[in-house]
Amino acid sequence: MQPINRLDRLIMRKEMVLLKKEDIHLGDTVTAKVKEDMEAPFTGTVQKVYENSALLTITDYAAGDRQNAAELNFKIVINFKAITKNLGGGVIDPEPAPEEEN
């Protein structure tokens, strides 16, 4: 196997989708890759959105990650950088209505 050179890394980095808080909504289904906790990419549903991360319920994973997902109680907090694709399906939070003064 050939080592990855600097040019290949730059190309791969350009192809990566960097999502921001505005791109992630409650209920969205996303695919993610987290090397520390799961060996293969997995699919999850967004339960809560933080400033730079999101709480996911793990819904689909590789057979080899069954033990890992169970140890995590099928929940994981991941950085937005770990999200490889947003499949959508969530609900955009409406802005709160201004309060009326009496």
C-alpha positions as CSV (number, residue, x, y, z in Angstrom):
1,M,0.0,0.0,0.0
2,Q,1.4,3.4,-1.0
3,P,1.6,6.2,1.6
4,I,-0.6,9.2,1.2
5,N,1.3,12.2,0.1
6,R,0.7,15.8,0.9
7,L,-1.2,16.6,-2.3
8,D,-3.6,13.6,-1.8
9,R,-4.3,14.9,1.8
10,L,-5.2,18.3,0.4
11,I,-7.5,16.8,-2.2
12,M,-9.2,14.6,0.5
13,R,-9.6,17.6,2.8
14,K,-11.2,19.6,0.1
15,E,-13.7,16.8,-0.6
16,M,-14.7,16.6,3.1
17,V,-17.9,18.3,4.0
18,L,-17.4,20.6,7.0
19,L,-20.7,21.1,8.7
20,K,-21.6,23.9,11.0
21,K,-24.2,24.2,13.8
22,E,-26.6,25.8,11.3
23,D,-26.4,22.7,9.1
24,I,-27.5,20.3,11.8
25,H,-31.0,20.1,13.1
26,L,-32.9,17.9,15.6
27,G,-34.0,14.7,14.0
28,D,-31.5,14.8,11.2
29,T,-30.0,11.4,10.2
30,V,-26.2,11.7,9.7
31,T,-23.4,9.4,8.9
32,A,-20.2,9.8,10.9
33,K,-16.8,8.3,11.5
34,V,-15.3,8.3,15.0
35,K,-12.0,6.3,15.3
36,E,-11.9,6.4,19.1
37,D,-15.2,4.7,19.7
38,M,-16.4,3.0,16.6
39,E,-14.3,1.1,14.1
40,A,-16.4,1.7,11.0
41,P,-18.7,4.6,9.9
42,F,-22.1,4.6,11.4
43,T,-25.5,6.3,11.1
44,G,-27.3,8.2,13.8
45,T,-30.1,10.5,14.6
46,V,-29.4,13.9,16.1
47,Q,-30.9,14.2,19.6
48,K,-29.3,17.5,20.7
49,V,-27.1,20.1,19.1
50,Y,-24.3,21.8,21.0
51,E,-21.9,24.6,19.9
52,N,-19.4,22.3,18.0
53,S,-20.9,18.8,18.5
54,A,-24.1,16.8,18.5
55,L,-25.6,14.0,20.6
56,L,-26.6,11.1,18.3
57,T,-28.6,8.0,18.9
58,I,-26.7,5.3,16.9
59,T,-29.2,3.7,14.6
60,D,-27.1,1.7,12.1
61,Y,-23.6,0.3,12.5
62,A,-21.2,-2.4,11.1
63,A,-21.6,-5.9,12.6
64,G,-18.1,-5.6,14.1
65,D,-19.2,-2.5,16.1
66,R,-22.2,-4.2,17.8
67,Q,-20.2,-4.4,21.1
68,N,-19.0,-0.8,20.8
69,A,-22.5,0.6,20.2
70,A,-23.8,-1.4,23.1
71,E,-21.1,-0.1,25.5
72,L,-22.1,3.4,24.4
73,N,-25.7,2.7,25.1
74,F,-26.3,3.5,21.4
75,K,-25.6,7.2,22.2
76,I,-22.5,9.2,21.3
77,V,-21.4,12.9,21.3
78,I,-19.4,13.7,18.2
79,N,-17.7,16.8,16.8
80,F,-19.3,18.2,13.6
81,K,-16.0,17.4,11.9
82,A,-16.7,13.7,12.3
83,I,-20.0,14.0,10.4
84,T,-19.4,12.8,6.8
85,K,-22.9,13.3,5.4
86,N,-26.2,14.8,6.6
87,L,-29.1,12.8,5.2
88,G,-31.6,15.3,6.5
89,G,-35.1,14.5,7.9
90,G,-34.8,16.8,10.9
91,V,-36.9,19.8,11.9
92,I,-35.5,23.3,11.7
93,D,-36.0,25.1,15.0
94,P,-38.3,28.1,14.4
95,E,-37.2,31.4,15.8
96,P,-39.0,32.2,19.0
97,A,-41.8,34.8,18.6
98,P,-41.2,38.1,20.2
99,E,-43.0,38.7,23.4
100,E,-45.7,41.3,23.3
101,E,-45.6,44.1,25.9
102,N,-48.9,44.9,27.7
